[in-house]
Amino acid sequence: MACSLGVILSVTGPITSAQAQSTKLEHMAFAAGTSLSDRQTISIRSGETLEQALIRAGALRDDVINAVRSLARSLDPRDIRRDDKVTIFMQPVAGGNRLVGFNLASGAERSVTVTRGLDNVFRAREMTTTMQRKTLRIAGVIGDNGLVNAVRELGAPDRAADSIAQAFAYDVDFEREVAPGTEFELMYERVSDLRGQVVREGEPVFARMTTISGRTIQLYRFQPLGSGSSEWFDAAGRSARKFLMRTPINGARLTSGYGNRIHPVLGYNKMHEGIDFGAPIGTPILAAGDGIVTRASAMGGYGNVVDIDHDGTWSTRYGHASRFAPGLQPGDRVKQGDIIAYVGNTGRSTGPHLHYEIRRNGQAINPLSFEVPTGRALPGEQLAKFATYRARIDGMRREAIGSSTIAQTGNSTPRIAN
């Protein structure tokens, strides 16, 4: 696939100041009477918890449970995101690896270190460090493999690739408005420590898409004051987040629409009460909106299915999953965008795909044409802060466009311009 590429790194300055984290952890471990013979840095995988990552690295399960528990006052482990880097220190012992401690970046402004004391109790502490935040810009066109793969081919990390799909999942019909040749643009952040090691990458700040009809959508990632997380807003400060997502899966293609059709397995005309998205087995399925899980089990022709009640009026269904998210069960409360299951080929299915339904008062409606309840608009003071933030992003974008080198590329690492 050929894509046009423009990339710029813009340093926005040091964030805090102190010593390097791993050195501190080594000194603290030495003071606790432990010797370090195994140090490794790993990245959090898609759908993986911190606990699962530490166990994957080889740490003993009981150590991991106690160590993660110590984070409660410093960090909510659920805030840890895919591609975040964790530096782990272990000591080989009989039966496995004794966890001495670990360090992870908790956003750009701080990092958290967990260490085992002389009393074998794990304790967490926030530690400051000198870090640099850089903003990268990529721009290109969608090829035959879709938006997410096009973004990855330009060198962006998986988190950034997924973020651009999520940004437009509320407002874009990916079947009728997106095709090979559709233009896109993404700006995202990279945070590095004093040694130049990347500790967090892929946090998006801006996304743009021009659909095949010529409609241009520009979105900004902004965290309102008092909010626990950032979200996408348009240039006027209106949230792009709708009540429900039209497409609760990234990088998939629509393979069957809503309405009457010849059933591919049963062979006769049958109402298709949802839409199907073809995707490889194991592709994450996302909750289309906040709600409560009412089913997570096998259900006849649907195979493994998840049902979510969103407000007593609206509900969604996700069929043919290969497996459910770890621990998912009826009664669980989920947030929009949470991974609830993974694409499979269970039930009456001719190939791996997600069957997605939206129901209003129990009646199925077309997920691609229904009127989605809109998101909120920022109030006065928040809107003013957003306008300042938007102007800064626009300025960085103009600078990037003016100084970036454009090249024809396929699979490549982005070239960087200062």
C-alpha positions in Angstrom: 0.0 0.0 0.0 1.3 3.4 -0.8 0.7 6.3 1.6 1.9 9.8 1.8 3.7 10.5 5.1 4.5 13.6 7.1 6.0 13.4 10.6 7.2 16.0 13.1 8.4 15.7 16.6 7.7 18.8 18.8 9.2 18.9 22.3 6.8 20.6 24.7 9.3 20.7 27.5 10.3 18.9 30.7 7.5 17.9 32.9 9.0 17.3 36.4 12.6 16.9 37.7 14.4 14.3 39.8 16.6 11.2 39.3 16.1 8.2 37.0 13.6 5.7 38.3 15.4 2.4 37.8 18.5 3.7 39.7 16.3 4.6 42.6 14.7 1.2 42.6 18.0 -0.5 42.6 19.2 1.6 45.6 16.0 0.9 47.4 16.2 -2.8 46.8 19.8 -2.9 48.0 18.7 -1.2 51.2 16.1 -3.8 51.7 18.8 -6.5 51.5 17.9 -7.9 48.1 20.2 -8.6 45.2 19.0 -8.0 41.7 19.9 -10.6 39.1 16.9 -10.2 36.7 15.7 -6.9 35.3 13.4 -6.6 32.3 11.2 -4.0 30.7 7.9 -5.2 29.1 4.9 -3.5 27.5 1.3 -3.9 28.6 -0.5 -5.9 25.9 -4.0 -5.3 24.6 -6.6 -6.3 27.2 -3.9 -7.2 29.7 -4.0 -6.1 33.3 -0.8 -5.1 35.2 -1.2 -8.3 37.3 -1.3 -10.4 34.1 1.7 -8.6 32.7 3.8 -9.3 35.8 2.9 -12.9 35.8 3.8 -13.2 32.1 7.2 -11.7 32.9 7.8 -14.7 35.3 6.9 -13.3 38.8 5.3 -15.5 41.4 1.5 -15.1 41.5 1.3 -14.4 45.3 4.0 -11.8 45.0 2.2 -10.1 42.2 -1.1 -10.0 44.0 0.5 -8.4 47.0 2.5 -5.9 45.0 -0.4 -4.7 42.9 -2.5 -4.4 46.0 0.0 -1.9 47.3 -0.8 0.5 44.4 -4.3 1.2 45.8 -3.4 4.6 47.3 -1.1 5.7 44.5 -2.7 4.5 41.3 -5.8 2.7 40.0 -4.4 -0.3 38.1 -7.2 0.1 35.6 -5.6 3.4 34.5 -2.7 1.5 33.1 -2.9 1.3 29.3 -1.7 -0.8 26.5 1.9 -0.2 25.5 2.8 1.3 28.9 6.3 0.2 29.9 6.9 -1.6 33.2 10.5 -2.2 34.4 10.5 -5.3 36.6 13.1 -6.5 39.1 13.2 -10.2 40.2 15.4 -12.6 42.1 15.5 -16.2 41.0 14.5 -18.6 43.9 13.4 -22.2 44.2 10.1 -22.6 42.4 10.2 -19.3 40.4 11.2 -15.6 40.5 10.9 -13.6 43.6 9.5 -10.2 42.8 11.7 -7.4 44.2 9.7 -4.5 42.7 8.7 -2.7 39.6 8.4 0.8 38.2 5.9 2.1 35.7 4.9 5.5 34.2 1.5 6.7 35.4 1.0 9.2 32.7 3.6 11.8 31.7 3.6 13.7 35.1 4.7 11.0 37.4 5.8 7.4 37.8 5.1 4.9 40.6 7.6 2.5 42.1 6.7 -0.6 44.1 9.4 -2.2 46.3 9.6 -5.1 48.7 10.9 -4.1 52.2 12.9 -6.0 54.7 9.6 -7.2 56.3 8.6 -8.6 52.8 5.8 -6.1 52.6 5.4 -4.3 49.2 5.0 -0.5 49.4 4.3 1.9 46.6 5.5 5.5 46.2 5.2 8.1 43.6 8.5 9.3 42.2 9.2 12.3 40.0 11.6 12.2 37.0 12.7 14.4 34.2 10.7 13.3 31.1 10.2 14.8 27.7 6.9 14.9 26.0 7.0 14.9 22.2 4.1 15.1 19.7 4.2 13.1 16.5 2.1 13.7 13.4 1.3 11.1 10.7 -0.9 11.7 7.6 -1.8 9.3 4.8 -4.5 7.6 2.9 -6.4 4.4 3.7 -5.3 1.3 1.6 -7.1 -2.0 1.0 -6.4 -3.2 4.5 -8.4 -0.5 6.2 -7.8 2.5 8.5 -6.1 0.8 11.5 -3.6 -1.0 9.4 -2.8 2.1 7.4 -2.0 4.0 10.6 0.2 1.1 11.7 2.0 1.0 8.4 3.1 4.6 9.0 4.8 3.6 12.2 2.3 4.5 14.8 1.9 2.2 17.9 -1.2 0.0 18.3 -2.8 2.4 20.8 -2.6 5.3 18.4 -4.0 3.1 15.6 -6.9 2.0 17.7 -7.6 5.5 19.0 -8.3 7.0 15.5 -10.8 4.3 14.8 -12.5 4.9 18.2 -12.5 8.6 17.5 -14.7 8.3 14.4 -16.7 5.2 15.5 -19.6 7.4 16.6 -20.0 9.6 13.5 -18.7 7.7 10.5 -20.3 4.9 8.6 -17.2 2.9 7.8 -19.0 0.9 5.1 -20.3 3.8 3.0 -18.1 6.8 3.9 -14.7 5.2 4.0 -12.8 3.5 1.2 -9.2 3.1 -0.2 -7.9 6.6 -0.8 -9.7 8.2 2.1 -7.4 10.7 3.8 -6.6 10.7 7.5 -4.3 12.5 9.9 -3.3 11.7 13.5 -1.2 13.4 16.2 -0.2 11.5 19.3 2.3 11.9 22.2 5.5 10.0 23.1 7.0 10.3 26.6 10.6 9.4 27.2 12.8 9.4 30.3 16.3 10.9 30.8 17.9 7.9 29.0 15.7 8.3 26.0 13.7 5.2 26.7 10.0 5.5 25.8 7.8 5.0 28.8 4.4 5.8 27.3 3.4 6.3 23.7 0.3 6.6 21.6 -1.8 9.1 23.6 -3.8 10.9 20.8 -4.3 14.6 20.7 -5.8 15.2 17.3 -7.5 13.2 14.5 -8.9 14.2 11.1 -10.6 12.2 8.4 -12.0 13.3 5.0 -14.7 10.9 3.8 -15.3 9.8 0.2 -18.1 12.3 0.0 -15.7 15.1 0.9 -16.9 15.6 4.5 -14.0 16.5 6.8 -14.2 15.7 10.5 -11.6 17.1 12.9 -11.5 16.0 16.6 -9.4 17.0 19.6 -8.6 14.8 22.6 -9.2 16.9 25.7 -9.6 16.2 29.4 -12.1 18.6 31.1 -11.4 19.8 34.6 -12.7 17.4 37.2 -13.0 14.5 34.6 -11.1 11.3 35.3 -10.2 10.8 31.6 -9.9 12.6 28.3 -12.3 12.3 25.4 -12.8 13.5 21.8 -14.4 16.9 21.0 -15.1 18.7 17.8 -13.7 22.2 17.1 -16.8 23.7 18.7 -16.3 21.8 22.0 -19.1 19.2 21.5 -18.2 15.7 22.6 -17.8 13.2 19.8 -18.8 10.6 22.3 -22.4 9.4 21.6 -24.6 7.3 23.8 -23.7 4.2 21.7 -21.0 3.4 19.1 -22.0 2.4 15.7 -19.0 0.1 15.2 -17.8 -1.5 18.5 -14.7 -3.1 16.8 -11.6 -1.7 15.3 -10.1 -2.7 11.9 -13.0 -4.8 10.8 -15.1 -4.8 7.6 -18.8 -4.9 7.3 -19.7 -8.3 5.8 -23.5 -8.4 6.2 -26.1 -5.6 6.7 -29.3 -5.3 8.5 -32.6 -6.7 7.1 -34.0 -9.7 5.2 -31.4 -11.9 3.6 -30.7 -15.5 2.6 -29.2 -17.0 5.7 -25.7 -18.3 4.8 -26.1 -21.4 7.0 -29.8 -22.1 7.0 -30.3 -21.4 3.3 -33.6 -19.6 3.5 -34.8 -16.0 3.8 -34.5 -14.7 7.4 -34.5 -11.3 9.1 -31.0 -10.3 10.0 -31.5 -8.2 13.2 -28.0 -6.8 13.3 -24.9 -6.2 11.2 -21.8 -8.4 10.8 -18.2 -7.3 11.0 -15.6 -9.7 9.6 -12.4 -9.8 11.6 -9.7 -12.3 12.6 -10.4 -14.6 15.5 -9.2 -12.9 18.7 -9.9 -9.3 17.6 -11.2 -7.4 20.7 -14.9 -6.5 20.9 -15.7 -3.3 22.7 -18.7 -2.3 24.8 -20.7 0.1 22.6 -21.8 2.1 25.6 -21.8 2.2 29.4 -24.1 -0.4 30.9 -24.6 -3.6 32.8 -23.8 -7.1 31.4 -27.0 -9.2 31.4 -25.6 -12.2 29.5 -22.2 -13.7 28.9 -22.8 -17.3 27.8 -23.6 -19.6 24.8 -26.9 -18.9 23.2 -27.9 -21.2 20.3 -27.1 -19.8 16.9 -25.5 -16.7 18.4 -22.7 -18.9 19.8 -20.9 -17.1 22.7 -22.9 -13.9 23.2 -22.7 -10.8 25.4 -25.8 -8.7 26.1 -25.5 -5.3 27.7 -28.4 -3.2 29.1 -27.5 0.5 28.8 -30.4 2.4 30.4 -33.5 0.2 30.5 -34.5 1.3 27.0 -31.4 0.6 24.9 -29.5 -2.7 24.8 -26.8 -4.2 22.6 -25.8 -7.8 21.7 -22.5 -9.2 20.5 -22.5 -12.7 19.0 -20.2 -15.5 17.8 -17.4 -14.6 20.2 -14.5 -17.0 20.6 -14.2 -16.1 24.3 -15.2 -13.5 26.9 -13.0 -10.9 28.6 -11.4 -12.5 31.7 -13.8 -12.6 34.6 -16.8 -11.0 32.7 -20.1 -12.2 34.1 -23.7 -11.0 34.3 -24.1 -8.0 36.7 -20.7 -6.5 35.8 -20.8 -2.8 35.0 -18.8 -1.9 31.9 -17.8 1.4 30.3 -17.9 2.4 26.7 -14.8 1.1 24.9 -14.1 -1.7 27.5 -13.1 -5.0 26.0 -15.9 -7.5 26.7 -15.1 -10.4 24.3 -13.0 -11.5 21.3 -14.1 -12.3 17.7 -14.8 -15.9 17.0 -16.7 -18.3 14.9 -19.1 -20.0 17.4 -22.8 -20.8 16.8 -24.2 -20.7 13.3 -21.4 -18.9 11.5 -19.6 -19.4 8.2 -16.4 -17.5 9.3 -15.0 -15.4 12.1 -17.0 -12.2 12.6 -18.9 -10.1 15.2 -22.7 -10.0 15.0 -23.8 -6.7 16.5 -27.3 -5.7 17.4 -28.8 -2.6 18.9 -32.3 -2.9 20.5 -34.7 -0.2 21.7 -37.4 -1.5 24.1 -36.4 -5.0 22.9 -36.9 -4.2 19.2 -33.9 -4.6 16.9 -33.0 -1.5 14.8 -30.4 -0.8 12.2 -27.1 0.1 13.9 -25.9 2.1 10.9 -28.9 4.3 10.5 -30.5 4.9 13.9 -30.3 8.4 15.5 -27.7 8.2 18.2 -28.3 10.3 21.3 -25.7 13.1 21.1 -22.8 13.8 23.5 -22.5 16.8 25.8 -21.1 20.3 25.0 -18.5 21.9 27.2 -19.8 24.7 29.4 -18.4 28.3 29.4 -15.2 28.2 31.4 -14.3 24.7 30.2 -15.0 25.8 26.7 -12.5 28.6 27.1 -9.8 26.2 28.3 -10.6 23.9 25.4 -10.3 26.8 22.9 -6.8 27.6 24.3 -5.8 23.9 24.0 -7.3 23.6 20.5 -5.3 26.7 19.4 -2.1 25.1 20.7 -2.7 21.9 18.9 -3.6 23.8 15.7 -0.3 25.7 15.9 1.7 22.6 16.4 -0.1 21.0 13.4 0.6 24.0 11.2 4.3 23.9 12.1 4.4 20.1 11.4 2.7 20.5 8.0 5.0 23.3 7.1 8.3 21.5 8.0 7.5 17.8 7.4 9.0 15.8 4.6 6.6 14.1 2.4 7.5 10.7 1.0 5.9 7.7 -0.6 6.1 4.7 1.8 4.8 1.3 2.6 5.9 -0.4 5.7 8.4 2.0 7.3 9.5 3.8 10.4 8.4 7.5 10.3 11.2 9.9 9.6 11.5 12.6 12.2 12.0 16.3 11.6 12.7 18.9 14.3 
